[in-house]
Amino acid sequence: MGTMLEAPGVTTLELSCKEGSPSYIPGQFITVYLPELATPEGKAYSIASAPNEPLRITIAKRGEFSQRLCSLQPGDSFRALPAGGYFYSESKTSTLVMLAAGIGIAPYRAIIINTVRNDPERRLMLFYSNRTIADITFHRDLDDLAKAHPNLTVHNFVTREDPLPAGMTHGRMSAETIIHEVGDAPDPEYFICGSIEFVRDLWRGLKTAGVPEDRLYTEAFFGH
Ligand SMILES: Cc1cc2nc3c(=O)[nH]c(=O)nc-3n(C[C@H](O)[C@H](O)[C@H](O)COP(=O)(O)OP(=O)(O)OC[C@H]3O[C@@H](n4cnc5c(N)ncnc54)[C@H](O)[C@@H]3O)c2cc1C
């Protein structure tokens, strides 16, 4: 296992799996068990790497479980359940509109890297909200990917810092802004990932704006 600091309080763990590379669909998560902590059901962590990369999860340090994970050292090990979840598109052609807040970016990293590699014509739009610029996880990676792949656009929203460099928006993202930016992109499917409140507000906003429920996918990580 290797570790990398991505942003303040955000650590990536690079994992090697005793049973060989696990198979998964980008967007899925693994369930991690730390038996010394009082969470027998384990906790879920999205796979942040694409299948062609070393297996990675990216963790925001919060309570006991995530702090313990972030403090693991190379050579440490834990048990995990194979990947599961349904946070991925079944379409081959839709525009993927990805809305993230904070550590909610984790599954999109896997989806974006996998899609630009295997399906470079596909339209990808990422809308990413953070409190400050320093909190933007994978900032450099995302900028580089957007520069290299014209079909990927990245819109950063920053809620607690102003002024901002050109191209970033101050304030929270709203369903109206998203719909406006998506414009006439073909066949959009909307993915929402972050805190329960973020997911709930944008789901309601997009539904009210006329997005059908079967075009909305959600992954709620935690409440406040
Ligand atoms: C499907 C799924 C995928 C997930 N993927 C990831 C992932 O890729 N990376 C990741 O870090 N977490 C992910 N989570 C959340 C993860 O499972 C834990 O809930 C999280 O690490 C917090 O656990 P904890 O025991 O450390 O903190 P807790 O003791 O559960 O929480 C401490 C406090 O912080 C709040 N909180 C917890 N995490 C955050 C946060 N990141 N931002 C703001 N407030 C928070 C809690 O509501 C609580 O008030 C995922 C959850 C689900 C359900």
The ligand as an SDF file (V2000), in Angstrom:
LIG
                    3D

 53 58  0  0  0  0  0  0  0  0999 V2000
  -21.3080    4.5160   -1.4390 C   0  0  0  0  0  0  0  0  0  0  0  0
  -20.3920    5.3360   -0.5790 C   0  0  0  0  0  0  0  0  0  0  0  0
  -19.1370    5.6850   -1.0650 C   0  0  0  0  0  0  0  0  0  0  0  0
  -18.2730    6.4460   -0.2750 C   0  0  0  0  0  0  0  0  0  0  0  0
  -17.0570    6.7970   -0.7840 N   0  0  0  0  0  0  0  0  0  0  0  0
  -16.2180    7.5660   -0.0330 C   0  0  0  0  0  0  0  0  0  0  0  0
  -14.9560    7.9780   -0.5550 C   0  0  0  0  0  0  0  0  0  0  0  0
  -14.5810    7.6560   -1.6930 O   0  0  0  0  0  0  0  0  0  0  0  0
  -14.1620    8.7430    0.2400 N   0  0  0  0  0  0  0  0  0  0  0  0
  -14.5480    9.1240    1.5110 C   0  0  0  0  0  0  0  0  0  0  0  0
  -13.7610    9.8150    2.1980 O   0  0  0  0  0  0  0  0  0  0  0  0
  -15.7360    8.7580    2.0160 N   0  0  0  0  0  0  0  0  0  0  0  0
  -16.5680    7.9750    1.2880 C   0  0  0  0  0  0  0  0  0  0  0  0
  -17.7650    7.5940    1.8130 N   0  0  0  0  0  0  0  0  0  0  0  0
  -18.0570    7.9500    3.2280 C   0  0  0  0  0  0  0  0  0  0  0  0
  -17.4210    6.8960    4.1450 C   0  0  0  0  0  0  0  0  0  0  0  0
  -18.0930    5.6510    4.0060 O   0  0  0  0  0  0  0  0  0  0  0  0
  -17.5000    7.3090    5.6360 C   0  0  0  0  0  0  0  0  0  0  0  0
  -18.8350    7.6300    5.9530 O   0  0  0  0  0  0  0  0  0  0  0  0
  -16.6220    8.5240    5.9190 C   0  0  0  0  0  0  0  0  0  0  0  0
  -15.2350    8.1620    5.7280 O   0  0  0  0  0  0  0  0  0  0  0  0
  -16.8010    9.0440    7.3500 C   0  0  0  0  0  0  0  0  0  0  0  0
  -16.6310    7.9870    8.2700 O   0  0  0  0  0  0  0  0  0  0  0  0
  -15.9920    8.2530    9.7200 P   0  0  0  0  0  0  0  0  0  0  0  0
  -16.3680    7.0970   10.5640 O   0  0  0  0  0  0  0  0  0  0  0  0
  -14.5600    8.6130    9.5990 O   0  0  0  0  0  0  0  0  0  0  0  0
  -16.7040    9.5750   10.2190 O   0  0  0  0  0  0  0  0  0  0  0  0
  -18.0630    9.6700   11.0300 P   0  0  0  0  0  0  0  0  0  0  0  0
  -17.7650    9.4760   12.4740 O   0  0  0  0  0  0  0  0  0  0  0  0
  -19.1030    8.8100   10.3860 O   0  0  0  0  0  0  0  0  0  0  0  0
  -18.3730   11.1880   10.7160 O   0  0  0  0  0  0  0  0  0  0  0  0
  -17.8540   12.2700   11.4710 C   0  0  0  0  0  0  0  0  0  0  0  0
  -18.6290   13.5360   11.1310 C   0  0  0  0  0  0  0  0  0  0  0  0
  -18.2560   14.0380    9.8430 O   0  0  0  0  0  0  0  0  0  0  0  0
  -19.3700   14.0430    8.9310 C   0  0  0  0  0  0  0  0  0  0  0  0
  -18.7290   13.6630    7.6950 N   0  0  0  0  0  0  0  0  0  0  0  0
  -18.1910   12.4520    7.4290 C   0  0  0  0  0  0  0  0  0  0  0  0
  -17.4650   12.5080    6.2920 N   0  0  0  0  0  0  0  0  0  0  0  0
  -17.5660   13.7920    5.8310 C   0  0  0  0  0  0  0  0  0  0  0  0
  -17.0040   14.4870    4.7300 C   0  0  0  0  0  0  0  0  0  0  0  0
  -16.1590   13.8720    3.8740 N   0  0  0  0  0  0  0  0  0  0  0  0
  -17.3230   15.8010    4.5510 N   0  0  0  0  0  0  0  0  0  0  0  0
  -18.1340   16.4220    5.4230 C   0  0  0  0  0  0  0  0  0  0  0  0
  -18.6410   15.8350    6.5260 N   0  0  0  0  0  0  0  0  0  0  0  0
  -18.3840   14.5340    6.7220 C   0  0  0  0  0  0  0  0  0  0  0  0
  -20.3310   13.0400    9.5100 C   0  0  0  0  0  0  0  0  0  0  0  0
  -21.6600   13.3000    9.1270 O   0  0  0  0  0  0  0  0  0  0  0  0
  -20.1260   13.2990   11.0140 C   0  0  0  0  0  0  0  0  0  0  0  0
  -20.7660   14.4670   11.4310 O   0  0  0  0  0  0  0  0  0  0  0  0
  -18.6580    6.8500    1.0390 C   0  0  0  0  0  0  0  0  0  0  0  0
  -19.9240    6.4840    1.5150 C   0  0  0  0  0  0  0  0  0  0  0  0
  -20.7890    5.7550    0.7270 C   0  0  0  0  0  0  0  0  0  0  0  0
  -22.1180    5.3710    1.2920 C   0  0  0  0  0  0  0  0  0  0  0  0
  1  2  1  0
  2  3  1  0
  2 52  2  0
  3  4  2  0
  4  5  1  0
  4 50  1  0
  5  6  2  0
  6  7  1  0
  6 13  1  0
  7  8  2  0
  7  9  1  0
  9 10  1  0
 10 11  2  0
 10 12  1  0
 12 13  2  0
 13 14  1  0
 14 15  1  0
 14 50  1  0
 15 16  1  0
 16 17  1  0
 16 18  1  0
 18 19  1  0
 18 20  1  0
 20 21  1  0
 20 22  1  0
 22 23  1  0
 23 24  1  0
 24 25  2  0
 24 26  1  0
 24 27  1  0
 27 28  1  0
 28 29  2  0
 28 30  1  0
 28 31  1  0
 31 32  1  0
 32 33  1  0
 33 34  1  0
 33 48  1  0
 34 35  1  0
 35 36  1  0
 35 46  1  0
 36 37  1  0
 36 45  1  0
 37 38  2  0
 38 39  1  0
 39 40  1  0
 39 45  2  0
 40 41  1  0
 40 42  2  0
 42 43  1  0
 43 44  2  0
 44 45  1  0
 46 47  1  0
 46 48  1  0
 48 49  1  0
 50 51  2  0
 51 52  1  0
 52 53  1  0
M  END
$$$$
